[in-house]
Amino acid sequence: MTADASQLHDVGRNLLHEGRAAEAEHILSQAAGNGAWDVLCDLGTAQHRQGKHQAAIASFAAALAAKPDAAPAHFNLGLALADIGAFAEAERAYRAALRHEPAFRPALVSLANLLCDLGQRDEGQTLFVRARALEPNDPVLDQTLTLVDLRYGDLKAGFAGYEARFQATPFGLPVRPFAAPRWQGEDLSGRSILIWTEQGLGEEILSASMFAEVAARARACTIECSARLAPLLARSLPRAQVVVRSDPPAAAATFDFQTPALSLASTLRSDFAHFPKHTGYLKSDSALVAHLRAKYRAQAGGKRVIGISWESASRHGGRKRLPLEFWGPILNTPGIHFVSLQYGIVPGSQHIAAAEGKLFVDAEVDALESLEASAAQIAAMDLVITVSNTTAHLAGAQNVPVWTLLTAGPGSFWYWFRDRVDSPWYPSMRLWRQAVPGDWAPVVRDVAAALVEMRP
């Protein structure tokens, strides 16, 4: 590598460390002209961090052409392949990294996690043990192992270790600055507690299934949540005070205890037998529900009203999405009036062209603008069919019948667990899972057949 290329590489690598991936890509692409494997590998990393998966894969392949035994290039290739759902190829890349460098810990952890996701937990756990021996005190590994336990339904161990989500740097969740001690299941009689929600909207809604139980035990219960969810929670939980999350916190009063919302599960959901068969813990605006239900039933003319949602806004949403052009067998089912529940979609959008007029998009409801309107629209359905997203949680939380379509392998959230066809969180939910990662066709076919068999 020339002196100029070496200097450019140093600049690009520093930009990567600072999180400036686009700038790093620009600099590293200039340094990559000499074909040095490490420059090409860093270029691929810069591209990968921007979601340019195919470009990243090409850069890692070029790095390996220059140095076939470069373990970091094999490993990073595996990460990029896993992100596009090419799990078999990702596994081969991780194994190649370990052949060339058996103690390459990132590859050990990533391969172990991938194998556990694919159902090969025994080998995965063996690799985790090897990774633990190389670095015994690692909160990131603790969090990874916790999520494996949870996905496999080992709730006691999983929730006990779930606190690692706050220490797993650099990916750790922020801890809210409340001085009160963390609640560990102590008696709440005559005492006050603050519950603060965490992570995404789906996790907020799911954890809300435990709030009424806590409020019933305590003298006073305050819930700090996102602004979007606050009106819905306030209506649904009359025994609690709901405040909007802010910095500094609006909930500044002195409490006897405080807790992150999902930490409640270690006390309240340590066994599947502890999940209540609720009839809906979130309550939509009844007048808006009645209005929307009347409108859709008038349109349906006696047909069933079924809402569908096909995309997720999560980081792995690309793997979870089921593009509308593949919904044909479902949308062609007779006797059904289909309504779009997909947030971010407007009437006439090119995104619904594949529905060929078989799907009603209600301009009155903007799910991104109003969670209240979205929840009411969902409550107006006879059935909801959706991928794993906020729609699934809102339907289940209101006890609306919902069929949730799940990917196989990596990318499925821990709270859907493995192999189940039901959800302990949501009694009204039925789970439809891919048998092969990325293959939606059998799922769509089975759902369409089930719709035909349903009684009107």
C-alpha positions, 0 to 999 in steps of 0.5 A: 500500500502506498503512503497516500493510500495508507493515510487515506485508510487511517482517516477512513478507519477513524471516521468509521470509529466515529460512526461517520460511515458515509464519509468513511466509505468515500475516503476508503473507496479512494484507498481501495484502489491498491486492492489491500484486503484490510482497506476493502474490509473496512470499506465493506464495513462502512457500506454495511453500516449504511444498509448497502448490503450488496456493495458490502458483500462485494467488498468483503469478497474482494478482500477475501480474493486478496487474502483468502485466510483473512478471518475478519473479512469472512466474519464481516461477510457473514454479518452482511449475509445474515442481514439479507437473510442468507443464513446458510451462507452466513454460517459458512462465512462464520465457520471459515473465519473460525477455521483460520482463527479459532479464537476469533471471538466475534465469529464464535458469538455470531455463529453460536447465536445464528445456530440457536436461532436456527434450532441448533441450540446444543452446538450453539451453546458449546460455542458460547462456552468457548466465547465465555472462556475467552472473555468471562465478563461480557455484558453483551454476551450475557444479553445474547445468552439471555435472549436465547433463553427467552426465545427457547421459553426458559423464562425464569433464567431469561428474565433473571438475566434480562437486566443485561440489556442495560449494561450491554455496551455499546448497544445497552439501553439507557437507564432512566434517572430515577433515584428510587430503588428498583422493584424486585417483587417486594410488597407494594401495600401502602407504597408507590411505584413508578414504571417507565417503558422502554425500547420500541412501541411494540415493547411498550404495548406488550409490557402494558399487559402487566401494569394493571396487576402492579397498580392493583398491588400498590397505593399509587402507580405512575407510568411514564411512557411515550407520548403516542401511547399515553392517551391510550394507557390513560383511558385503559388504566384508571388506577394509574397516573400516566405521564409522558416521557421527557428529559428531565423526567416529568415524573419527578416525585419521590417513589418507594420503587421504580422499574423498567417496564419489561423488568416486571416480567421477572416477578410476574411472568417467570412461568407460562402459567403466570400469563393471564387469559385477559380479554383486552387491557387496552381500550380504544375510544369507543365512539371512534371504534363504533364509527369506523366499524359502521363505516366498514360494515356498510362498505362490506355489505355483509362480508367479513371485515379483515384488516391487513398489515405487511411491513415493519418499521423495525431494524430487521423490518426487511426480513419481516415484511411480506410485500403486498404483491405476495398476498394474492391468495389471501386477497382473492378469498371471497366474502371478505372486505379487506382494509389496510392497517399498514401505517405510512400508506395513503390512498392511491399509493404505489405501495398498494398497486399490487392489491388491484383495488381489493384493499380499502385504504381509509384516508380518515386514519393516519396511524403514524399521526394518531395511535388512537385512530390506529387502535380504534381502526384495529378494534373495528376489525373482525380479524387482523392479519399482519406481520410482526409489528405494532399492529400485531401488538395493538390487536392482541392488546385489545383482544381482537382476533389476530393472525401474526405471520412470523419469519423463521430463523434470526429476526424473530423477536424473543417474545414470540418464543419458538415453535408456538402457534399461540402467544401467551401475551395475547390470547386472541393471537394465532401465530403462523411461522415460516418453515424455511427462512425467507419462504412466505409462499406456504404461509400465505397458502395456509392462511388463505385456506384457513380464511376459506374454512372460516365461518362467515 
